Amino acid sequence: MSFRRWIMRLRALGAPLAALIVLPALLAWLAQRPELQQLDMHFYDRVLPLAAQSPSPEILIVAIDESSLAALGKWPWPRETHARLLERLAQAGARSALLDLLLMEPSDDASQDRSLAQAMQRLPVYLPLQASRTPSIPRVAPDEFLAPLPILRERARGVGHAELVLDADGIARSLFMRLGPPDDPRPYIGLLMAGRAPAGPQSAGTIDAAGWRYEDRLLIPYAGPRGSYRTVPYVSVLRGEISPEFLRDRIVLVGSTTPGLGDQVVAPLAGHAQLLAGVEVHANAIDQLMHGRVIRVPSGLQSYLWIGLPLWLAAWLFWRYEGAGLTRLAAVALGTILVSVAAFYWLRWWLAPATPVVGLLALYLIWNWSRQRRQLRYLQQRAELLQALPAGAFELPPADWRQPRHALPSNRALDRAISRMVGLQVLAESTIQAMPVGVLLCDAQGLVVGSNSAARELLGVPGCPEAAARQIQYLPDLLGTMRPQSKTLAQSDGAPPTWIGRVHGEYATKDERHFKLLVAPVTPGAAPAPSGYLVALAELTSERRAQQQRELWHRFLSHDLRNPQTSILALIDLEELDAGPSPLSSAIRREALRTLQLAEEFLDVSHAWTGNYRFAPAHLGALLFDVRDQVSAYAARRKVELVLTMSEEDEEIELNVDAALLTRAVVNLLNNAIRHSPSGAVVKLCLGADATEVAIAVIDEGSGMSEPALQQLLSGANESSVGQPSGEHGVRSHGLGFEFVRTVVARHGGTIDGIAARDAGSTFWLLLPRQA
């Protein structure tokens, strides 16, 4: 299809093109309406068995059932009873326990609460927060959470919300990982039990009418109907009827399964709504979080693309093929549903199909209307499309010329378009020839077919353009006479041709002029492969000379500045051997050491600014062990305890970093923390991570600093005012070491932040992206 015909067809689309951009956004908004949500939820309940999880044998439910109530008496039971249950679980070696009970009010006998608190010290116990309402849909929220008794909350390993939020149709399909007031949302208790520390919100969340925030919705792939998870009666465990081997290393959930006593919600089980105890809902959610079986839901741009792709595919089929529009529409709708089912089964992605299918119906109506309108205006549009080409920013005004009166309007429009194309070609040629940057035009095989005067002057090819064209032949051979200044090859967008593999990224000419190659493919129209390449020769002579000057100053600092200070220190040592130390010699030693430290810090910062970083995969655990080994002697000398904290999972994190520079940066932070910490203090080095970032934190108990001083240090403003005496030789820091840390972190694509207060210690953390 010719270029002119493509332009005519694009122009003929008109309103449908705008609809294809606006319609997905409108449908994404409508997808939040209850009508479309109910359609999607009805379909979701039918396909949910495809993603059903197998119940984990690690999870055990200790049920407050009818038999336990009959044996132990009516509810509520004394808290000493719960204490004896926890002691049984601890003796059997249970991993952890969740008491899904209301423990907000004190007992009549305070010793009961103390007994339960003491039992909670024998194994990790988690307690739920209770909202001051019954489970409901988001938009009916309480004013606050009701927390367990302080004596129990202090002994608990974790406290989080256990709210079972229902959808508009009253079915519990999901939980929220963070829920509560906007300024203090609480983590889900199952998130804590699964060993996943609550991070910041992964999605924007929603705010209901009462002002509560609901963040990070978790769809639950239920394992099956009631009783899918191993369940034993409360009284059987209490009486020792369950063997310790059966309880060992279990995650125990203690809760009611009796209707009317605890939470009972409707859940979509086996494609049908069935009643399920709240403790069993938590068992399903905790199992899912423990094993990472998350059902992901698109949001933002992903949702827009999921809705838009079927619409764009249908629009392309309507445009590419005439007739049978309804048949193709039905095929795309069926394919959308099949993709939704396949993504849910194999990838655990829930792609709601109702909204795209409704959008396809709306698109069909819009397309039919546009098609009728296009047919009525077909001849007129063909004549107007050529003339309707927009004028470019650097397009010369058309010449004032006349055509014969008998010429048809379409011919006049075509002639004017051709004239404009010729004018644009002349303008582009003259512009490239006048550019101060050298430009070469190569064909697909690397043969130079065009060049401007700047390129010929830089490459040393004299003469007119015609003579230059005869002399410049194969680009790799031409550059082979020059000195490569880079070990890396030149880069090209897309798949590079073979001759690019023989060309380096930077060269130096015989007269010491440096230039860098920038290669861009030239792909006319919809050609499958580039027909040629534009090669720009960006001159770097001034930058390289400046770099040589910096290296000269580095040598000056490393030798000419440090050697006299070293000699001064040696002379002071000789003097003190004879006469002993004096205030004058101590002051000279302090200033000499200060000069040496400033020189070292300046070299570090200068290398961080201009150095050649060598990025390679490295295990952060091994890197932090190396950091600890490097500073352990200094910490011992200062009588400061150094503690390294990381999980086994975080220890295996691998990032693409410059291990040497990052190690020096963390060592710098640790040395500062140790330097400003009193004898007997503890300095912590911590490592943590989430799905997108890795955090390295240094925590000390030293003198700290004021908030203005901290902000100046973090921003790099007025650093000389925030230095602190080191305590050793009286050397004072001027912030160059922290500038080195800040520069290294920035070059790794990360950030540095911290908190501090006077006489309360300081905490600094480095945030590095997991994917640079």
C-alpha positions in Angstrom: 0.0 0.0 0.0 1.4 3.4 -1.0 2.3 6.1 1.5 -0.4 8.4 0.1 -3.0 5.7 0.5 -2.0 5.1 4.1 -2.3 8.8 4.9 -5.7 8.9 3.3 -6.9 6.0 5.3 -5.5 7.5 8.6 -7.2 10.7 7.8 -10.5 8.9 7.1 -10.5 7.4 10.5 -11.0 10.7 12.2 -13.2 10.3 15.2 -12.5 6.5 15.5 -8.8 7.1 16.2 -9.7 9.5 19.0 -12.2 7.0 20.3 -9.5 4.3 20.4 -7.4 6.5 22.7 -10.2 7.8 24.9 -12.4 4.6 25.0 -10.0 2.4 27.0 -9.5 5.1 29.6 -13.3 5.6 29.8 -13.8 1.9 30.1 -11.1 1.6 32.8 -13.1 4.2 34.8 -16.4 2.3 34.2 -14.8 -0.9 35.3 -14.9 0.4 38.9 -18.7 0.7 38.7 -20.7 -2.1 40.5 -22.5 -3.3 37.3 -19.3 -4.3 35.5 -17.7 -5.4 38.7 -20.5 -7.9 39.3 -20.1 -9.3 35.8 -16.4 -9.8 36.4 -16.9 -11.3 39.9 -19.5 -13.7 38.5 -16.9 -14.9 35.9 -14.1 -14.9 38.5 -16.1 -17.2 40.8 -16.4 -19.7 38.0 -12.7 -19.8 37.0 -11.4 -19.6 40.6 -11.0 -23.4 40.9 -8.4 -23.2 38.1 -6.0 -21.4 40.5 -7.0 -23.2 43.7 -4.0 -23.8 45.9 -3.2 -27.1 47.6 -3.5 -26.7 51.4 -0.2 -26.6 53.1 0.5 -29.3 55.7 2.4 -26.7 57.7 -0.9 -24.9 58.7 -3.0 -26.4 61.5 -6.4 -25.0 62.7 -7.2 -25.6 66.4 -10.9 -25.2 66.3 -13.2 -23.9 69.0 -15.9 -26.2 67.9 -19.1 -27.8 69.4 -17.1 -30.6 71.1 -14.7 -28.2 72.8 -17.6 -26.0 74.0 -19.4 -29.0 75.4 -16.2 -30.2 77.2 -14.9 -26.8 78.5 -18.1 -25.0 79.2 -19.8 -22.0 77.6 -17.8 -19.1 76.0 -15.8 -17.1 77.0 -13.3 -19.5 78.6 -10.8 -18.3 81.3 -7.6 -17.0 79.8 -5.7 -19.5 81.8 -7.2 -22.1 79.5 -5.7 -20.4 76.5 -2.4 -20.2 78.4 -2.4 -24.0 79.0 -3.1 -24.4 75.2 -0.1 -22.3 74.3 2.1 -24.2 76.7 1.0 -27.5 75.0 1.9 -26.0 71.6 5.3 -24.7 72.9 6.2 -28.1 74.4 5.3 -29.8 71.1 7.5 -27.4 69.1 4.9 -25.5 67.2 6.5 -22.8 64.9 4.0 -20.0 65.8 0.4 -19.4 66.7 -2.4 -17.0 65.9 -5.0 -16.4 68.6 -8.0 -15.2 66.5 -9.8 -14.1 69.7 -11.0 -10.9 71.2 -8.6 -10.0 74.0 -9.4 -6.3 74.5 -11.0 -6.4 77.9 -9.1 -7.4 81.1 -10.2 -10.5 83.0 -11.9 -10.2 86.4 -8.9 -12.0 87.8 -5.7 -10.2 86.7 -3.6 -13.3 87.3 -5.4 -14.9 84.3 -4.0 -12.2 82.0 -0.5 -12.5 83.5 -0.7 -16.3 83.0 -1.6 -15.9 79.3 1.1 -13.3 78.9 3.8 -15.6 80.4 2.7 -18.4 78.1 3.0 -16.2 75.1 6.7 -15.9 75.8 7.3 -19.6 75.1 6.5 -19.4 71.3 5.8 -16.6 68.8 2.1 -15.6 69.2 0.3 -13.1 66.9 -2.8 -11.2 68.0 -5.4 -9.5 65.8 -6.7 -5.9 66.0 -10.4 -5.6 66.0 -12.2 -2.8 64.2 -15.2 -1.3 66.1 -17.7 -2.7 63.5 -18.8 -5.9 61.9 -17.3 -7.0 58.5 -18.7 -5.0 55.7 -17.8 -3.5 52.3 -15.2 -0.8 52.1 -16.9 2.5 52.7 -18.3 1.6 56.1 -15.3 1.9 58.3 -14.8 2.3 62.1 -13.2 5.3 63.8 -10.3 3.2 65.2 -9.0 -0.3 65.9 -9.5 -2.0 69.3 -6.1 -3.3 70.4 -5.4 -6.3 72.7 -4.6 -5.7 76.4 -1.2 -3.9 76.8 0.3 -6.8 78.7 -0.6 -9.2 75.9 0.3 -6.8 73.1 3.8 -6.4 74.6 4.4 -10.2 74.6 3.0 -10.8 71.1 5.4 -11.3 68.2 3.1 -9.3 66.0 -0.2 -7.4 66.0 -2.1 -6.7 62.9 -5.6 -6.3 61.5 -7.7 -9.4 60.7 -10.5 -7.6 58.9 -12.5 -9.7 56.4 -13.7 -7.1 53.9 -16.6 -8.2 51.7 -17.4 -7.3 48.1 -20.6 -5.5 47.2 -22.4 -8.8 46.8 -21.4 -9.9 50.3 -18.7 -12.5 49.3 -15.2 -12.5 50.7 -12.8 -12.8 47.8 -9.9 -10.8 49.1 -8.1 -9.2 51.9 -6.2 -5.9 52.2 -2.5 -6.0 53.2 -2.7 -2.6 54.8 -5.9 -1.1 56.2 -6.8 1.7 58.6 -6.7 5.5 58.9 -4.8 7.3 56.1 -2.0 8.3 58.4 -1.6 4.9 60.1 -2.8 1.9 58.1 -2.1 -1.4 59.9 -0.6 -4.5 58.2 -2.5 -7.7 57.8 -1.8 -10.2 60.6 -1.2 -13.0 58.1 1.5 -10.9 56.4 3.4 -10.8 59.7 3.0 -14.6 60.2 4.2 -15.4 56.7 7.4 -13.6 57.5 6.9 -10.7 55.1 7.6 -7.4 56.7 5.0 -4.8 55.7 6.6 -2.4 53.3 5.2 0.7 51.8 2.0 0.4 49.7 2.4 -1.2 46.3 -0.6 0.5 45.0 -2.4 3.8 45.5 -5.3 2.1 47.4 -8.8 3.4 48.0 -10.3 5.6 50.6 -13.8 4.9 51.8 -16.5 7.4 52.9 -15.3 7.2 56.5 -11.8 8.2 55.6 -10.1 4.8 55.9 -7.4 3.6 53.4 -7.4 0.2 51.9 -4.1 -0.8 50.2 -2.7 -3.8 48.4 -5.7 -6.0 47.7 -4.9 -9.7 47.9 -7.2 -12.1 46.0 -7.4 -15.4 47.8 -7.3 -18.7 45.7 -9.2 -20.8 48.2 -7.9 -24.4 48.6 -11.4 -25.8 48.9 -14.5 -26.0 51.1 -14.7 -26.1 54.9 -12.2 -28.5 56.4 -9.6 -28.3 53.6 -6.9 -27.4 56.1 -6.1 -29.9 58.9 -8.3 -29.1 61.9 -8.2 -30.5 65.4 -10.5 -29.7 68.3 -9.3 -27.2 70.9 -10.1 -29.6 73.7 -8.1 -32.4 72.1 -4.9 -30.3 72.1 -5.5 -29.0 75.6 -5.9 -32.6 77.0 -2.8 -33.9 75.2 -4.7 -36.2 72.9 -2.8 -34.9 69.9 0.7 -36.2 69.6 3.6 -33.7 69.9 5.0 -35.0 66.5 1.7 -33.9 64.9 2.1 -30.4 66.3 5.8 -29.9 65.8 6.8 -27.1 63.4 3.2 -26.2 62.6 1.7 -22.8 62.1 -1.3 -23.0 64.4 -4.4 -20.8 64.0 -6.7 -20.8 67.0 -10.2 -19.7 66.2 -13.9 -20.5 66.2 -15.5 -22.7 63.6 -18.9 -22.7 65.4 -21.6 -20.5 63.7 -22.6 -17.6 65.9 -19.4 -17.6 67.9 -16.8 -16.3 65.4 -16.6 -14.7 62.0 -18.5 -16.6 59.3 -18.3 -15.3 55.8 -19.5 -16.4 52.3 -16.6 -17.5 50.1 -16.5 -18.5 46.4 -15.7 -22.2 46.8 -15.7 -24.7 43.9 -17.5 -22.1 41.7 -20.3 -21.6 44.3 -20.8 -19.4 47.3 -20.4 -21.3 50.6 -20.1 -20.4 54.2 -16.6 -20.5 55.7 -15.2 -19.7 59.1 -13.0 -16.6 59.4 -10.1 -18.6 60.8 -10.2 -20.8 57.6 -10.1 -17.6 55.4 -7.0 -16.6 57.3 -5.5 -20.0 56.8 -6.0 -19.7 53.0 -4.4 -16.2 53.0 -1.4 -17.1 55.2 -0.8 -20.2 53.0 -0.9 -18.0 49.9 1.5 -15.4 51.4 3.9 -18.1 52.7 4.4 -19.7 49.3 4.1 -16.6 47.1 1.0 -17.8 45.2 -0.2 -14.3 44.6 -3.0 -13.6 42.1 -1.9 -10.4 40.4 -4.3 -7.8 39.2 -3.4 -5.2 36.5 -3.5 -1.5 37.6 -2.9 1.8 36.0 -1.2 1.4 32.6 -1.5 -2.4 32.7 -5.3 -2.1 33.1 -5.4 0.4 30.3 -3.4 -1.9 28.0 -5.5 -5.0 28.9 -8.7 -3.1 27.9 -7.1 -1.3 24.9 -5.4 -4.2 23.2 -8.6 -6.1 22.2 -10.1 -2.8 21.0 -7.0 -2.0 19.0 -6.8 -5.5 17.5 -10.5 -5.4 16.5 -10.0 -1.9 15.1 -7.0 -3.2 13.1 -9.1 -6.1 11.7 -11.9 -3.7 10.8 -9.4 -1.5 9.0 -7.4 -4.3 7.3 -10.3 -6.4 6.1 -13.5 -5.2 4.6 -16.8 -6.9 5.6 -17.6 -9.6 8.2 -17.0 -7.1 11.0 -19.4 -8.8 13.4 -17.7 -12.2 12.9 -14.3 -10.8 13.7 -15.7 -9.0 16.7 -17.0 -12.2 18.1 -13.6 -13.9 17.5 -11.8 -11.1 19.3 -14.3 -11.3 22.2 -13.9 -15.0 22.5 -10.1 -14.7 22.3 -10.2 -12.1 25.1 -12.1 -14.5 27.4 -9.8 -17.4 26.5 -6.7 -15.2 27.2 -8.3 -14.2 30.6 -8.8 -17.9 31.5 -5.3 -18.9 30.3 -3.6 -16.0 32.2 -5.5 -17.0 35.3 -4.6 -20.7 35.0 -0.9 -20.5 34.0 0.3 -17.1 35.1 -2.1 -16.4 38.1 -3.0 -13.0 36.5 -6.7 -12.0 36.9 -7.6 -10.1 33.7 -11.3 -9.2 34.1 -13.0 -9.9 30.7 -16.3 -8.0 31.1 -14.9 -4.5 30.4 -13.0 -5.4 27.2 -16.0 -7.3 25.9 -18.3 -4.3 26.5 -15.7 -2.1 24.9 -15.7 -4.3 21.8 -19.5 -3.8 21.4 -19.1 -0.1 21.8 -16.3 -0.1 19.3 -18.4 -2.0 16.8 -21.1 0.7 17.0 -18.5 3.5 16.6 -16.8 1.7 13.7 -20.0 1.2 11.8 -20.9 4.9 12.1 -17.4 6.0 11.0 -17.5 3.6 8.1 -20.7 5.0 6.7 -19.4 8.5 7.1 -16.1 7.6 5.5 -17.9 6.2 2.4 -19.9 9.3 1.9 -16.8 11.6 2.0 -14.3 9.2 0.3 -13.7 11.2 -2.9 -13.5 14.6 -1.2 -11.0 13.3 1.5 -8.6 11.8 -1.1 -8.3 15.2 -2.7 -7.8 17.0 0.7 -5.4 14.6 2.4 -2.3 15.7 0.4 -3.0 19.3 1.0 -3.7 18.7 4.7 -0.2 17.7 5.5 1.0 19.9 8.4 3.8 22.3 7.8 7.0 21.5 9.6 8.8 23.8 12.0 11.6 24.4 9.5 9.6 24.4 6.3 10.1 27.3 3.9 7.0 29.1 2.8 5.7 28.0 -0.6 6.7 30.0 -3.7 4.1 32.2 -5.3 3.4 30.4 -8.5 0.3 29.8 -10.6 -1.1 26.8 -12.3 -3.4 26.6 -15.4 -7.0 27.2 -14.6 -8.0 24.0 -16.2 -6.0 21.9 -13.7 -8.1 19.8 -11.4 -8.2 20.5 -7.7 -6.6 17.2 -6.9 -3.8 17.9 -9.3 -3.1 21.2 -7.8 -3.0 19.6 -4.3 -0.6 16.9 -5.5 1.8 19.4 -7.2 1.9 21.5 -4.1 2.7 18.5 -2.0 5.5 17.5 -4.4 6.9 21.0 -4.2 6.9 20.9 -0.5 8.7 17.5 -0.4 11.4 18.9 -2.7 11.8 22.0 -0.6 12.1 19.9 2.5 14.8 17.7 0.9 16.8 20.8 -0.1 16.5 22.2 3.4 17.6 19.0 5.1 20.6 18.7 2.8 21.7 22.2 3.4 21.1 21.9 7.1 23.3 18.7 7.5 26.1 20.3 5.4 26.1 23.3 7.7 26.1 21.3 11.0 29.2 21.7 13.2 28.9 18.0 14.1 30.4 15.6 11.6 27.7 13.4 10.0 28.2 10.4 7.7 25.6 8.4 5.8 26.4 4.7 5.4 24.5 2.0 3.6 23.5 -1.3 5.2 27.0 -2.8 4.5 28.9 0.2 6.1 29.9 1.9 2.9 30.0 5.7 3.3 27.6 7.3 0.7 27.5 10.8 2.1 29.3 13.2 4.5 29.2 16.8 5.5 32.1 19.2 5.7 32.6 18.8 9.5 33.1 15.1 9.1 35.5 15.4 6.2 37.5 18.0 8.2 37.6 15.8 11.3 38.6 12.7 9.4 41.2 14.5 7.4 39.6 14.0 3.9 40.3 17.2 1.9 38.5 18.4 -1.2 35.0 18.9 -2.5 32.2 16.6 -1.5 32.5 14.7 -4.8 36.2 14.0 -4.2 35.5 13.1 -0.6 32.8 10.6 -1.7 35.4 8.9 -3.9 37.9 8.7 -1.1 35.7 7.7 1.8 34.7 4.0 1.2 34.3 1.4 3.9 33.9 3.0 7.4 35.7 0.3 9.4 38.7 0.6 7.1 38.7 4.4 7.4 38.6 4.3 11.2 41.2 1.6 11.2 43.9 4.2 10.7 43.0 5.9 14.0 43.6 5.0 17.6 40.7 3.4 19.4 40.1 5.1 22.8 37.4 2.7 24.0 37.3 -1.0 24.5 33.5 -1.1 23.9 32.0 -1.2 20.4 29.8 1.4 18.9 26.1 1.0 19.8 23.2 1.1 17.4 19.4 1.1 18.0 17.8 -2.2 17.1 19.8 -5.2 15.7 23.3 -3.9 14.7 24.8 -4.8 11.3 27.9 -6.9 11.2 30.2 -4.0 10.4 29.3 -2.3 13.7 31.2 -5.1 15.4 34.5 -3.8 13.9 34.0 -0.2 15.0 34.9 1.1 18.5 32.9 3.7 20.4 35.6 6.4 20.6 38.7 7.3 18.5 41.6 9.8 18.4 42.9 11.3 15.3 46.6 11.9 14.5 46.4 15.5 15.7 44.9 14.3 19.0 41.3 15.2 18.3 38.9 12.8 20.1 35.4 11.9 18.8 32.6 9.5 19.7 30.5 7.5 17.3 26.7 7.7 17.5 24.9 5.4 15.1 21.2 5.6 14.3 19.4 3.4 11.7 17.5 4.9 8.8 14.3 2.9 8.3 12.0 4.4 5.5 8.3 3.8 6.0 7.4 0.3 7.2 10.6 -1.4 5.9 11.5 -4.5 7.9 15.2 -3.6 8.1 17.2 -0.3 8.0 18.3 0.8 4.6 21.2 2.7 6.0 22.8 4.3 9.0 23.5 7.9 10.2 26.8 8.1 12.0 27.4 11.3 14.0 31.0 12.1 15.0 30.6 13.9 18.4 33.9 15.6 19.2 35.2 15.1 22.7 38.5 16.9 22.5 37.8 19.5 25.2 36.4 16.9 27.6 39.4 14.6 27.2 41.8 17.4 27.8 39.9 18.4 30.9 40.1 14.8 32.0 43.9 14.7 31.5 44.1 17.9 33.6 42.1 16.2 36.4 44.4 13.2 36.3 47.4 15.6 36.6 45.8 17.1 39.7 45.2 13.6 41.1 48.9 12.8 40.7 49.7 16.0 42.4 47.5 15.2 45.4 48.6 11.6 45.6 52.3 12.4 45.5 53.4 16.0 45.8 50.9 16.9 48.5 50.9 13.7 50.6 54.7 13.1 50.6 55.6 16.4 52.5 52.9 15.6 55.1 54.3 12.1 55.5 57.8 13.5 55.9 56.5 16.0 58.6 55.0 13.1 60.5 58.3 11.2 60.3 60.2 14.2 61.6 57.8 14.6 64.5 58.3 10.9 65.4 62.1 11.4 65.4 61.7 14.6 67.5 59.4 12.9 70.0 61.9 10.0 70.4 64.4 12.5 71.8 62.4 15.2 73.5 59.0 13.5 74.0 55.7 14.9 72.8 54.9 18.5 73.2 51.8 20.7 72.5 53.4 22.1 69.4 54.4 18.7 68.0 50.9 17.4 68.7 49.3 20.3 67.0 51.6 19.9 63.9 50.8 16.2 63.9 47.0 16.9 64.0 47.2 19.4 61.1 49.4 17.0 59.0 47.0 14.2 59.6 44.1 16.5 58.7 45.8 17.4 55.4 46.4 13.8 54.6 42.8 12.9 55.4 41.5 15.7 53.2 43.7 14.6 50.4 42.5 11.0 50.6 38.8 12.1 50.8 39.3 14.4 47.9 40.8 11.6 45.8 37.9 9.3 46.7 35.3 11.9 45.8 37.1 12.8 42.6 37.2 9.1 41.6 33.5 8.7 42.5 32.7 11.7 40.2 34.8 10.8 37.2 36.0 7.2 37.7 35.2 4.3 35.4 32.7 2.2 37.3 33.0 -1.5 36.8 29.5 -2.9 37.3 29.2 -6.7 37.8 26.8 -9.0 39.6 27.7 -9.3 43.3 26.1 -10.9 46.4 25.2 -8.2 48.9 25.6 -10.6 51.8 29.2 -11.3 50.9 29.8 -7.6 50.3 28.5 -6.7 53.8 30.5 -9.4 55.4 33.6 -7.9 53.8 32.6 -4.5 55.1 32.3 -5.9 58.6 35.7 -7.5 58.4 37.3 -4.2 57.2 36.0 -2.1 60.1 36.0 -4.7 62.9 39.5 -3.8 64.0 38.6 -0.1 64.2 35.4 -0.9 66.1 37.3 -3.1 68.6 39.9 -0.3 69.1 37.0 2.1 69.8 35.3 -0.5 72.1 32.2 -0.3 70.0 30.1 -3.5 69.2 29.4 -4.0 65.5 26.3 -6.0 64.7 25.4 -7.2 61.1 21.8 -8.1 60.6 20.3 -9.7 57.5 18.0 -12.7 56.7 19.2 -15.7 54.8 17.0 -14.7 51.9 18.4 -11.2 51.8 22.0 -12.6 52.1 21.6 -14.1 48.6 20.4 -10.9 46.9 22.5 -10.3 43.8 22.8 -6.8 42.3 24.8 -5.3 39.4 27.2 -3.0 41.3 30.7 -1.7 41.5 31.6 -3.9 44.5 34.8 -2.0 45.4 33.3 1.5 45.4 30.1 0.4 47.1 32.1 -1.4 49.8 34.2 1.8 50.4 31.0 3.8 50.6 29.5 1.5 53.3 32.8 1.4 55.1 32.9 5.2 55.2 29.4 5.3 56.8 30.4 2.7 59.4 33.6 4.4 60.3 31.7 7.7 60.8 29.2 5.9 63.0 31.9 4.2 65.1 33.9 7.4 65.3 30.9 9.3 66.8 29.8 6.5 69.1 30.8 6.4 72.8 32.7 3.4 74.2 30.4 0.5 74.8 27.9 1.6 72.2 26.4 -0.7 69.5 26.6 0.1 65.8 24.2 -1.9 63.5 24.7 -2.7 59.8 21.4 -4.0 58.4 20.3 -5.3 55.0 16.6 -5.6 53.8 14.8 -5.7 50.5 11.4 -5.7 48.8 10.4 -6.4 45.3 11.9 -3.2 43.8 14.6 -1.9 46.2 17.4 -3.0 48.5 18.1 -1.1 51.7 21.5 -0.9 53.5 21.2 0.8 56.9 23.8 2.0 59.4 22.4 2.7 62.9 24.5 4.2 65.7 24.0 5.4 69.3 26.4 8.4 69.0 26.1 12.1 69.4 23.7 12.6 66.5 23.1 16.0 64.9 20.4 18.6 64.6 17.8 18.4 61.8 19.2 21.4 59.9 22.7 19.8 60.0 21.3 16.5 58.8 19.5 18.1 55.9 22.7 20.0 54.9 24.6 16.8 55.0 22.1 14.9 52.9 21.7 17.6 50.3 25.4 18.4 50.1 24.9 22.1 51.0 27.5 23.9 53.2 29.1 20.6 54.1 32.0 22.2 56.0 29.6 23.3 58.7 28.5 19.9 59.6 31.8 18.2 60.3 32.4 16.7 63.7 35.6 16.1 65.6 36.8 12.6 65.1 38.0 11.9 68.5 41.3 10.7 67.0 44.2 13.1 66.5 41.6 15.9 66.5 41.0 15.6 62.8 37.9 17.3 61.7 35.7 16.0 58.8 34.5 18.4 56.1 31.9 16.2 54.5 34.0 15.0 51.6 33.6 11.4 52.8 29.8 11.8 52.8 30.0 13.4 49.4 31.8 10.2 48.2 29.0 8.0 49.6 26.3 10.2 48.0 28.1 10.2 44.6 28.6 6.4 44.6 25.0 5.8 45.5 23.8 8.2 42.9 25.9 6.5 40.2 24.2 3.2 41.1 20.8 4.8 40.6 20.0 4.9 44.3 19.3 7.4 47.0 20.5 8.1 50.5 18.5 9.3 53.4 18.6 9.4 57.2 17.3 10.5 60.5 19.1 11.9 63.5 18.7 14.0 66.6 21.0 15.6 69.2 22.4 13.0 71.6 20.1 10.3 70.1 22.2 8.7 67.5 21.9 8.7 63.7 20.5 6.3 61.1 21.5 6.4 57.4 20.2 4.1 54.7 21.1 3.5 51.1 18.2 2.5 48.7 19.5 0.7 45.6 17.1 -0.4 42.8 17.0 -4.2 42.2 17.2 -3.6 38.4 19.6 -0.9 37.4 
